[in-house]
Amino acid sequence: MPAVNFTVNWPDGDTVNYYSPSTIIHQYLHENVDYTLNDFKEKVDSALEAASERVKVSFGFYCSAASDEKQKIHEKFSQIINTHKNGKVNITAFTQ
């Protein structure tokens, strides 16, 4: 199953690389599109859950790495939601 790394520009200026165990993320998020914080969180949650489901179908267990990445994104979201609530998140790159 091809994995995908994606680079996120957060509204506080941080640029962070994240991992998805499946290319299904392309059905939820797109490069060079601005997302509100809440929209990004919802879309990335759905994408990583779908990716983990694909792993389960193929290998019989959920992908812990997808869960870990989701947790990292939630932590970052929690750090900036009050100070950058109108900010935009942008994915600058997808790599396989």
Backbone hydrogen bonds, N-H to C=O, Kabsch-Sander energy under -0.5 kcal/mol:
donor,donor_aa,acceptor,acceptor_aa,energy
4,V,20,S,-3.0
5,N,95,T,-3.3
6,F,18,Y,-2.4
7,T,93,A,-2.4
8,V,6,F,-0.5
8,V,16,V,-3.2
9,N,90,N,-3.4
10,W,8,V,-0.7
10,W,14,D,-3.2
13,G,10,W,-2.0
16,V,8,V,-2.6
18,Y,6,F,-2.9
20,S,4,V,-3.0
25,I,22,S,-1.1
26,H,23,T,-2.1
27,Q,24,I,-2.1
28,Y,25,I,-1.7
29,L,25,I,-2.5
32,N,91,I,-3.4
33,V,30,H,-1.0
35,Y,89,V,-2.9
37,L,87,G,-0.8
40,F,36,T,-2.8
41,K,37,L,-2.5
42,E,38,N,-2.3
43,K,39,D,-2.7
44,V,40,F,-3.1
45,D,41,K,-2.1
46,S,42,E,-2.2
47,A,43,K,-2.6
48,L,44,V,-2.7
49,E,45,D,-2.2
50,A,46,S,-2.4
51,A,47,A,-2.3
52,S,48,L,-2.2
53,E,49,E,-2.1
54,R,50,A,-2.0
55,V,51,A,-1.8
56,K,52,S,-2.2
57,V,53,E,-2.4
58,S,54,R,-2.1
59,F,55,V,-3.3
60,G,56,K,-2.4
64,S,62,Y,-0.8
67,S,63,C,-1.4
68,D,64,S,-2.5
69,E,65,A,-2.4
70,K,66,A,-2.2
71,Q,67,S,-2.1
72,K,68,D,-2.2
73,I,69,E,-2.4
74,H,70,K,-2.4
75,E,71,Q,-2.3
76,K,72,K,-2.2
77,F,73,I,-2.7
78,S,74,H,-2.5
79,Q,75,E,-1.7
80,I,76,K,-1.4
80,I,77,F,-0.5
81,I,77,F,-2.0
84,H,80,I,-2.6
87,G,84,H,-2.6
89,V,35,Y,-3.3
90,N,9,N,-2.0
91,I,30,H,-0.5
91,I,33,V,-0.7
92,T,7,T,-2.1
92,T,90,N,-0.7
93,A,7,T,-0.9
95,T,5,N,-2.8
